Amino acid sequence: MARGARRPHLPLSAVLLAQVALYVAWFLGDRHVVAAMLVFVLPLVLLLAGTLAGSAKAAFWAGVLGLFLFCHAVMIAWSEPGERLFALAAIALSVLAVFASSWDGLRARFGRKR
């Protein structure tokens, strides 16, 4: 890898791709599908492109977005029994996104000292 080039954050990219697939499937038949795609899918796709390019800022913002999506999914899981399975899947993927975006920092902080 060339000097200064960043490696892609592949685990986070995989989680973001799974979130994109989940939200597309979740809102595909909704009457507000365009709004749902703009609010839920577009930010995930942009962050996915950033993480594949190796952007640390994209990884950070993916973690922040993961927290917002987690809160939304908990609210839906609690209040909408018909959408509970989608919401539970979104909760799991949001938690994975937060950990995947923080993994390098956690490893640096709590990893073995050289």
DOPAGU-428471 format. One line per field, with one value per residue (C-alpha): residue in one letter; chain; x, y, z. Coordinates in nm, 4 decimals. Layout:
REM DOPAGU-428471
drenpa: a/...
vexza: A/...
u: X/...
v: Y/...
w: Z/...
This chain:
REM DOPAGU-428471
drenpa: m/a/r/g/a/r/r/p/h/l/p/l/s/a/v/l/l/a/q/v/a/l/y/v/a/w/f/l/g/d/r/h/v/v/a/a/m/l/v/f/v/l/p/l/v/l/l/l/a/g/t/l/a/g/s/a/k/a/a/f/w/a/g/v/l/g/l/f/l/f/c/h/a/v/m/i/a/w/s/e/p/g/e/r/l/f/a/l/a/a/i/a/l/s/v/l/a/v/f/a/s/s/w/d/g/l/r/a/r/f/g/r/k/r
vexza: A/A/A/A/A/A/A/A/A/A/A/A/A/A/A/A/A/A/A/A/A/A/A/A/A/A/A/A/A/A/A/A/A/A/A/A/A/A/A/A/A/A/A/A/A/A/A/A/A/A/A/A/A/A/A/A/A/A/A/A/A/A/A/A/A/A/A/A/A/A/A/A/A/A/A/A/A/A/A/A/A/A/A/A/A/A/A/A/A/A/A/A/A/A/A/A/A/A/A/A/A/A/A/A/A/A/A/A/A/A/A/A/A/A
u: 0.0000/0.1380/0.2537/-0.0362/-0.2946/-0.5577/-0.6971/-1.0712/-1.2593/-1.4032/-1.5983/-1.7748/-1.8369/-2.0008/-2.2272/-2.3203/-2.4034/-2.6235/-2.7978/-2.8622/-3.0166/-3.2278/-3.3674/-3.4379/-3.6299/-3.8057/-3.9370/-3.9747/-4.3539/-4.4052/-4.6048/-4.3223/-4.0514/-3.8651/-3.8469/-3.7401/-3.4627/-3.3389/-3.3438/-3.2270/-3.0506/-2.8698/-2.6607/-2.5635/-2.4601/-2.2492/-2.0803/-2.0234/-1.8417/-1.6328/-1.5368/-1.4425/-1.2169/-1.0542/-1.1929/-1.1606/-1.4218/-1.6705/-1.6066/-1.6670/-1.9915/-2.1053/-2.0802/-2.2771/-2.5438/-2.5501/-2.6508/-2.9372/-3.0549/-3.0364/-3.2658/-3.5104/-3.5164/-3.5758/-3.8676/-4.0190/-3.9627/-4.1438/-4.4354/-4.5018/-4.5495/-4.5913/-4.2453/-4.0683/-3.8537/-3.7149/-3.6550/-3.4738/-3.2518/-3.1833/-3.0935/-2.8440/-2.6862/-2.6688/-2.4813/-2.2452/-2.1918/-2.1006/-1.8524/-1.7092/-1.6557/-1.4862/-1.2824/-0.9490/-0.9715/-1.0739/-0.7870/-0.5405/-0.6682/-0.7087/-0.4738/-0.1450/0.1359/0.4459
v: 0.0000/0.3409/0.5739/0.7810/0.5457/0.4228/0.0739/0.0232/-0.0573/-0.3868/-0.5079/-0.1720/-0.1717/-0.5146/-0.3940/-0.0802/-0.2886/-0.5146/-0.2064/-0.0750/-0.4086/-0.4178/-0.0667/-0.1166/-0.4364/-0.2738/0.0314/-0.1043/-0.1288/0.1844/0.4703/0.7070/0.4952/0.7903/0.9758/0.6589/0.5977/0.9555/0.9455/0.5900/0.4485/0.7444/0.8314/0.4653/0.4424/0.7599/0.6332/0.2953/0.4679/0.6618/0.3579/0.1650/0.4584/0.4316/0.7513/0.7681/1.0451/0.8226/0.5485/0.7951/0.9244/0.5685/0.5080/0.8243/0.7294/0.3825/0.5376/0.7284/0.4213/0.2194/0.4683/0.4655/0.0858/0.0538/0.2947/0.0997/-0.2385/-0.1098/0.0614/-0.1288/-0.5047/-0.5639/-0.4243/-0.5754/-0.8234/-0.5520/-0.3321/-0.6056/-0.6710/-0.2959/-0.2911/-0.5728/-0.4135/-0.0736/-0.2201/-0.3944/-0.0666/0.1184/-0.1503/-0.1894/0.1858/0.1965/-0.1226/0.0378/0.2823/0.0089/-0.2099/0.0793/0.1615/-0.1863/-0.3942/-0.5370/-0.2916/-0.3532
w: 0.0000/-0.0911/0.1795/0.3136/0.1615/0.4031/0.4104/0.3851/0.7035/0.5787/0.8874/0.9143/0.5396/0.5649/0.8471/0.6529/0.3463/0.5607/0.7024/0.3512/0.2519/0.5683/0.5280/0.1562/0.2359/0.5307/0.3473/-0.0058/0.0065/0.2162/0.0694/0.1706/0.0119/-0.1417/0.1897/0.3685/0.1164/0.1529/0.5330/0.6012/0.2948/0.1368/0.4468/0.4840/0.1184/0.1455/0.4619/0.2965/0.0101/0.2603/0.4647/0.1514/0.0615/0.4048/0.5553/0.9337/0.9395/0.7584/1.0148/1.2982/1.1452/1.0779/1.4523/1.5265/1.2722/1.4268/1.7589/1.5963/1.4071/1.7289/1.9052/1.6139/1.6007/1.9765/1.9494/1.6586/1.8276/2.1345/1.9630/1.6371/1.6884/1.3139/1.2410/1.5403/1.3432/1.1174/1.4200/1.6122/1.3119/1.2909/1.6615/1.6151/1.3078/1.4783/1.7739/1.5328/1.3451/1.6652/1.7681/1.4171/1.3867/1.7277/1.6964/1.5998/1.8902/2.1345/2.0187/2.0563/2.4042/2.5494/2.3322/2.4446/2.4877/2.2765
